[in-house]
Each structure stands twice: as C-alpha cells, then as structure tokens.
Amino acid sequence: MGTMGLALPWKARIASVPRQRETRVEPSEHYAGGPNPAVVNAITEDAALAAGCRAGNLHAYERLFSLHGARMKNLARNLLGNPVDAEDAVQETFLKVQRSIASFRGQSSFITWTYRILINTCHDARRSRLRKKEVPNDDSTETPRPEPRTPGAHPSLRMALERALGSLTKHQRDVFLLYEVEGFRHAEIAGMLEITETASKNTLFQAKKNLRMTLEPPRSSAAESR
C-alpha cells in the first residue's frame, strides 16, 4: 500500500505502551481562577495539528504519529485481535486522514476525529473478514484480545475475559475497551462513537453488568441461605 507522499516510519513497528491504572477525572475547562491550562494546551496542540495536516505539512503528520501512533495501534489491536491487522489499520487511518482532511470542520477535536476514522477502519476490516468467510459473525465469535494493564496477568484470567467480552454487543464492547482498557474519557468516547456522554456511561454500566454476570461464579445454595 502506498503512502501517498507521507514518509512516516510505517515499517518500524510501534512498540506497545504499558498502561498503568490511574484515577481518571473528566476535565473541567475552567479552574476557579480562570481557564484550565491543561485544556488550553490540548486545544492549542490539537488546532496546530489540524492546521498543519490541512496544509499538507509532513512534520504535522509526523507529530500526530509521534503523539498518538502507539496508542492508536494498541486500540486497533484490541479491536481487531492481532498486531498485523492493527498495523494495517493505523496505516490506512493516516492515509484516510490525509485524503479527507479538507472535510474536517472542527465540530469535534482533530484527535477525536482521527480516532473515529481509526475505529471505523477497524470495523470495516472486521466486516471485510466476514465477507471473506474468515469469521462466522461480527458480534461474538471473534473476540478482541485486550492488552492487560498488568504485564503478568494470569493467562486463564485473560481467556475468561476474552470469552466474557464475546458475550457483549459490539457497541458495549467498543465502549468497554475504549474506557477500561484504553483509558479514554466518556467525553472522548462520545465524540469517537458519535453518541452522547450519557449514552457512553450507560453503555459502560450495562457492559460491566453483563461481564459480572458472565465472570462471577454462581452462588451456592448454602451461601444464598445465609
């Protein structure tokens, strides 16, 4: 696949980035004394990337790749189930960003827009597998393999989680992976999946409820009688 003039280091595999469990706070745009500096910096960086990519500036694409390439690959791997397809999806996403940058209207952040393209690209890849009869159905048979937060996670626990994820709807699985595995906030997920924050929260709640029902062992009659 050609890179249409983008000299990004596609052949250099993107290293996995271990994600540490952290307290996640939905950011406020303002402190008591004025604008939140972190939000201001993020908006400034986002606008600069969008302007540079729209102008065809190679350094802007390289900056986008440097900042988000590893996380994009992690997300693609968790949605598609293997690193090879993840590499292809990330590369295809950057090509789509280049081809469609003129259509970006700023209704969401540029980064949110880029991840939305990535997620849609991953879903397109899964649908392509279906057409080729590589998997029987899209909702449950091929379960994404989420990267564990703890490198030493027990294999049996991971297998149980994979089976449980297979019981979720595609929408529930997407929200769960984006929030619990990739660490995105509900505001970001809402933009990526084109839903409301409330819908994201409700979907995550239902996904966790379904996972608990699948993963928790049934209570014994003796325990229930206590």
C-alpha positions as CSV (number, residue, x, y, z in Angstrom):
1,M,0.0,0.0,0.0
2,G,1.4,3.4,-1.0
3,T,1.8,6.2,1.5
4,M,0.7,9.0,-1.0
5,G,3.7,11.1,-0.1
6,L,3.7,10.5,3.6
7,A,7.2,9.4,4.7
8,L,6.1,8.1,8.1
9,P,8.1,5.2,9.6
10,W,5.4,2.5,8.9
11,K,7.9,-0.3,8.7
12,A,9.1,0.4,12.2
13,R,6.7,-1.5,14.4
14,I,5.1,0.6,17.0
15,A,6.1,-0.5,20.5
16,S,3.3,-1.4,22.9
17,V,2.8,1.2,25.6
18,P,2.0,-0.4,29.0
19,R,-0.9,1.5,30.5
20,Q,-1.0,2.0,34.3
21,R,-4.2,2.1,36.2
22,E,-4.9,5.6,37.1
23,T,-7.6,7.8,38.6
24,R,-9.5,9.3,35.7
25,V,-11.1,12.7,36.1
26,E,-13.3,14.3,33.4
27,P,-11.5,17.6,33.0
28,S,-13.2,21.0,33.6
29,E,-12.5,23.7,31.1
30,H,-12.0,26.2,34.0
31,Y,-10.4,26.5,37.3
32,A,-11.9,28.8,39.9
33,G,-9.4,31.4,38.8
34,G,-9.5,31.0,35.1
35,P,-9.1,28.6,32.2
36,N,-7.6,25.2,32.9
37,P,-4.1,25.3,31.5
38,A,-4.1,21.6,30.5
39,V,-7.3,22.1,28.5
40,V,-5.9,25.2,26.9
41,N,-2.7,23.4,25.9
42,A,-4.6,20.4,24.5
43,I,-6.8,22.7,22.4
44,T,-3.7,24.6,21.1
45,E,-1.9,21.4,20.2
46,D,-5.0,20.0,18.5
47,A,-5.6,23.1,16.5
48,A,-1.9,23.2,15.4
49,L,-2.0,19.6,14.3
50,A,-5.2,20.2,12.3
51,A,-3.9,23.3,10.6
52,G,-0.6,21.6,9.8
53,C,-2.2,18.5,8.3
54,R,-4.7,20.6,6.3
55,A,-1.7,22.5,4.9
56,G,0.0,19.2,3.9
57,N,2.8,19.7,6.3
58,L,4.7,16.5,6.7
59,H,6.0,17.5,10.1
60,A,2.4,17.8,11.4
61,Y,1.7,14.2,10.3
62,E,4.9,13.1,11.9
63,R,3.9,14.9,15.1
64,L,0.5,13.2,15.0
65,F,2.1,9.8,14.6
66,S,4.7,10.5,17.3
67,L,2.0,11.6,19.8
68,H,-0.7,9.0,19.0
69,G,0.7,6.2,16.9
70,A,1.4,3.8,19.8
71,R,-2.0,4.4,21.4
72,M,-3.8,4.0,18.0
73,K,-2.0,0.7,17.5
74,N,-3.0,-0.5,20.9
75,L,-6.6,0.4,20.3
76,A,-6.6,-1.2,16.8
77,R,-5.0,-4.4,18.2
78,N,-7.7,-4.6,20.9
79,L,-10.5,-4.1,18.3
80,L,-9.1,-6.5,15.7
81,G,-7.3,-9.1,17.8
82,N,-3.9,-9.2,16.3
83,P,-0.9,-6.8,15.8
84,V,-0.6,-7.3,12.0
85,D,-4.1,-6.1,11.3
86,A,-3.6,-3.3,13.8
87,E,-0.5,-2.1,11.9
88,D,-2.6,-2.1,8.6
89,A,-5.5,-0.3,10.3
90,V,-3.2,2.5,11.6
91,Q,-1.5,3.0,8.3
92,E,-4.9,3.1,6.5
93,T,-6.2,5.6,9.0
94,F,-3.3,8.0,8.3
95,L,-3.9,7.7,4.6
96,K,-7.6,8.4,5.2
97,V,-6.8,11.4,7.3
98,Q,-4.6,12.8,4.5
99,R,-7.2,12.2,1.9
100,S,-10.2,13.6,3.8
101,I,-8.5,16.4,5.9
102,A,-10.3,19.0,3.8
103,S,-13.6,17.7,5.1
104,F,-12.7,18.3,8.7
105,R,-14.9,21.0,10.0
106,G,-13.8,21.3,13.6
107,Q,-17.1,20.0,15.1
108,S,-15.0,17.8,17.3
109,S,-11.4,17.9,18.2
110,F,-9.0,16.8,15.4
111,I,-7.7,14.0,17.6
112,T,-11.2,12.7,18.3
113,W,-11.9,12.9,14.5
114,T,-8.7,10.9,13.8
115,Y,-9.6,8.2,16.3
116,R,-13.2,8.0,14.9
117,I,-11.6,7.2,11.5
118,L,-9.4,4.5,13.1
119,I,-12.4,2.9,14.8
120,N,-14.4,2.9,11.6
121,T,-11.4,1.5,9.7
122,C,-11.2,-1.4,12.2
123,H,-14.9,-2.1,11.9
124,D,-14.5,-2.1,8.1
125,A,-11.7,-4.6,8.4
126,R,-13.9,-6.9,10.5
127,R,-16.7,-6.6,8.0
128,S,-14.3,-7.5,5.3
129,R,-13.3,-10.7,7.1
130,L,-17.0,-11.6,7.3
131,R,-17.4,-11.2,3.5
132,K,-14.3,-13.5,3.1
133,K,-15.9,-16.0,5.5
134,E,-12.9,-15.7,7.8
135,V,-15.2,-15.4,10.8
136,P,-18.9,-16.6,11.2
137,N,-20.3,-13.4,12.7
138,D,-19.3,-9.9,13.8
139,D,-20.8,-9.6,17.2
140,S,-19.5,-12.5,19.2
141,T,-17.3,-15.1,17.6
142,E,-14.1,-13.2,17.1
143,T,-13.4,-11.6,20.4
144,P,-10.8,-8.8,20.7
145,R,-7.9,-9.6,22.9
146,P,-7.5,-6.7,25.3
147,E,-3.9,-5.9,26.4
148,P,-3.7,-6.5,30.2
149,R,-2.9,-3.5,32.3
150,T,-0.6,-5.8,34.3
151,P,2.0,-7.5,32.1
152,G,1.9,-10.6,34.4
153,A,-1.8,-11.1,34.2
154,H,-2.7,-14.8,34.5
155,P,-3.5,-16.4,31.2
156,S,-6.6,-18.1,32.5
157,L,-8.0,-14.7,33.6
158,R,-7.3,-13.2,30.3
159,M,-9.0,-16.1,28.5
160,A,-12.0,-15.8,30.7
161,L,-12.2,-12.0,30.0
162,E,-12.0,-12.7,26.2
163,R,-14.9,-15.2,26.4
164,A,-16.9,-12.7,28.5
165,L,-16.2,-9.9,26.0
166,G,-17.6,-12.2,23.4
167,S,-21.0,-12.1,25.1
168,L,-21.2,-8.3,24.8
169,T,-22.8,-6.4,21.9
170,K,-20.3,-4.7,19.6
171,H,-21.4,-1.3,20.9
172,Q,-20.9,-2.4,24.6
173,R,-17.5,-4.0,23.7
174,D,-16.3,-0.8,22.0
175,V,-17.2,1.4,24.9
176,F,-15.7,-1.0,27.4
177,L,-12.4,-1.3,25.5
178,L,-12.1,2.4,25.0
179,Y,-12.8,3.3,28.6
180,E,-11.5,0.4,30.7
181,V,-8.6,-0.8,28.5
182,E,-7.5,2.3,26.5
183,G,-8.3,4.9,29.2
184,F,-10.3,7.4,27.2
185,R,-12.8,9.6,29.0
186,H,-16.6,9.5,28.3
187,A,-16.4,12.9,26.5
188,E,-13.8,11.5,24.1
189,I,-15.7,8.2,23.6
190,A,-18.8,10.1,22.8
191,G,-17.0,12.0,20.1
192,M,-15.4,8.9,18.7
193,L,-18.6,6.8,18.5
194,E,-20.9,9.8,17.8
195,I,-23.0,9.2,20.8
196,T,-23.8,11.3,23.9
197,E,-21.7,11.1,27.1
198,T,-24.8,9.8,28.9
199,A,-25.1,7.0,26.4
200,S,-21.4,6.2,26.8
201,K,-21.8,5.9,30.6
202,N,-25.0,3.9,30.3
203,T,-23.4,1.5,27.8
204,L,-20.4,1.0,30.0
205,F,-22.6,0.3,33.0
206,Q,-24.5,-2.3,31.0
207,A,-21.3,-3.8,29.7
208,K,-19.9,-4.2,33.2
209,K,-23.1,-5.7,34.5
210,N,-23.1,-8.3,31.7
211,L,-19.4,-9.1,32.3
212,R,-20.1,-9.5,36.1
213,M,-22.9,-11.9,35.3
214,T,-20.6,-13.9,33.0
215,L,-17.5,-13.9,35.1
216,E,-18.8,-14.3,38.7
217,P,-19.3,-17.9,39.8
218,P,-22.9,-18.8,40.6
219,R,-23.7,-18.6,44.3
220,S,-24.1,-21.9,46.1
221,S,-27.4,-22.5,47.8
222,A,-25.7,-22.5,51.2
223,A,-24.3,-19.0,50.6
224,E,-27.7,-17.8,49.5
225,S,-29.4,-19.1,52.6
226,R,-27.1,-17.1,55.0
